[in-house]
Amino acid sequence: MKPYFHVMILLISASVLSGCATVFKGYTGEFEIRNVPDSLQITTIDGVKLPLANKPKKISSKMVRDENGTRVVSTFAPTEGVKIVKLPAKKDYVLLLNANGEEKRLQLVPRLGLGWFALDLICFGFPLIPDFITGNWYYYEDVDYKELP
């Protein structure tokens, strides 16, 4: 009974001292930009260039049996025309999207993730404080490049 008590105290302490979004999501928010040209470059209004990542797409999964046991091996490939941008999730951004000599502006406003808020409330409300201070419960909405003005 004593080991379970220590584990329970550890879990309660961890939930009180850190928020759910801080533990499970981290400090960055990511969003997708769909229908992007290959030449797309994104910079902030301050001139900081942001890296773009390809969104992986699952092609296949198969069971492999070897000396390490049986496991599932998945094959991924980049999704065409979809890029992922990661930013700290607490503040507003104005991004400049440059592609093929054309510049578009994108204003990002963080939205409150109601799932993280509800999970913090379920954990007796204590995790609300760190998630509020860090802003980790915010997210950015996905964007379609062709719909930008």
C-alpha positions in Angstrom: 0.0 0.0 0.0 2.9 2.4 0.8 4.3 2.5 -2.8 0.9 3.4 -4.2 0.6 6.2 -1.7 3.9 7.7 -2.9 2.9 7.4 -6.5 -0.4 9.1 -5.7 1.3 11.9 -3.8 3.7 12.4 -6.8 0.9 12.6 -9.3 -1.1 15.0 -7.2 2.0 17.2 -6.7 2.7 17.2 -10.4 -0.8 18.2 -11.3 -0.8 21.0 -8.8 2.6 22.4 -9.8 2.1 22.2 -13.6 -0.8 22.7 -16.0 -2.2 20.0 -18.3 -1.3 21.9 -21.5 2.2 22.6 -20.2 2.8 18.9 -19.5 1.2 17.4 -22.6 1.4 20.1 -25.3 4.5 22.1 -24.4 5.4 25.7 -25.1 4.9 25.9 -28.8 1.7 26.1 -30.9 1.7 24.8 -34.4 -0.7 25.4 -37.2 -1.0 24.2 -40.8 -0.9 26.2 -44.0 -2.7 24.4 -46.8 -2.4 24.9 -50.5 1.1 26.5 -50.3 3.5 26.9 -53.2 6.9 25.3 -53.0 8.6 28.7 -52.9 6.8 29.9 -49.8 8.9 31.7 -47.2 7.5 33.1 -44.0 8.9 36.0 -41.9 7.6 37.9 -39.0 6.9 41.6 -39.2 10.3 42.0 -37.5 12.1 40.2 -40.3 12.7 36.9 -38.5 12.5 34.0 -40.9 10.4 31.1 -39.7 11.2 27.4 -40.6 8.6 25.4 -42.3 8.1 21.7 -41.8 6.3 19.2 -44.1 3.3 17.5 -42.7 3.9 13.7 -42.7 1.3 11.5 -44.3 1.0 7.9 -43.3 1.4 5.7 -46.4 1.4 2.2 -45.0 1.7 0.2 -41.8 2.8 -3.4 -41.5 3.6 -5.9 -38.7 7.3 -6.8 -38.5 8.5 -9.8 -36.5 12.3 -9.9 -35.6 14.6 -10.6 -32.7 13.2 -7.6 -30.8 9.7 -9.0 -31.0 6.7 -8.0 -33.0 6.0 -4.3 -33.7 4.2 -2.1 -36.2 6.3 -0.2 -38.7 4.7 2.8 -40.4 6.0 4.6 -43.5 5.4 8.3 -43.9 5.8 10.8 -46.7 5.3 14.5 -46.8 1.8 15.7 -47.6 1.8 17.8 -50.8 1.0 21.5 -50.3 0.7 21.4 -46.5 3.4 23.0 -44.3 3.5 23.2 -40.5 4.7 26.4 -38.6 5.6 26.3 -34.9 5.5 29.4 -32.8 5.3 30.2 -29.0 1.6 30.0 -28.3 1.0 33.0 -26.1 1.2 36.1 -28.3 -0.3 37.6 -31.5 1.8 37.6 -34.7 1.7 39.3 -38.0 3.4 37.1 -40.6 4.5 37.9 -44.1 4.1 35.0 -46.6 6.2 35.4 -49.7 5.8 33.1 -52.7 6.4 33.7 -56.4 7.0 37.4 -55.9 3.6 37.8 -54.1 3.4 38.9 -50.5 0.4 38.2 -48.2 -0.1 39.2 -44.6 -1.5 36.8 -42.0 -2.5 37.9 -38.6 -2.5 35.2 -36.0 -4.4 35.5 -32.8 -4.2 32.7 -30.2 -7.4 31.0 -29.3 -8.1 29.4 -25.9 -8.1 25.6 -26.2 -11.3 24.7 -24.3 -10.2 21.1 -24.0 -7.1 22.2 -22.0 -9.3 24.5 -19.9 -11.8 21.8 -19.1 -9.0 19.3 -18.2 -7.5 21.9 -15.9 -10.9 22.3 -14.2 -11.3 18.6 -13.8 -7.9 18.5 -12.0 -9.4 20.6 -9.3 -8.5 24.0 -10.9 -4.9 24.1 -9.7 -3.4 23.6 -13.1 -5.2 26.7 -14.4 -2.5 28.9 -12.9 0.6 27.6 -14.7 -1.3 27.2 -18.0 -2.6 30.8 -17.7 0.8 32.2 -16.9 2.6 30.3 -19.6 -0.2 30.6 -22.2 0.3 27.0 -23.2 -3.4 26.4 -23.4 -3.7 28.6 -26.5 -3.6 27.4 -30.1 -3.6 28.9 -33.6 -6.2 28.0 -36.3 -5.1 26.4 -39.5 -4.9 28.6 -42.6 -5.6 28.1 -46.3 -3.0 30.0 -48.4 -5.4 30.5 -51.3 -8.1 32.2 -49.1 -5.7 34.8 -47.7 -6.3 38.4 -49.1 
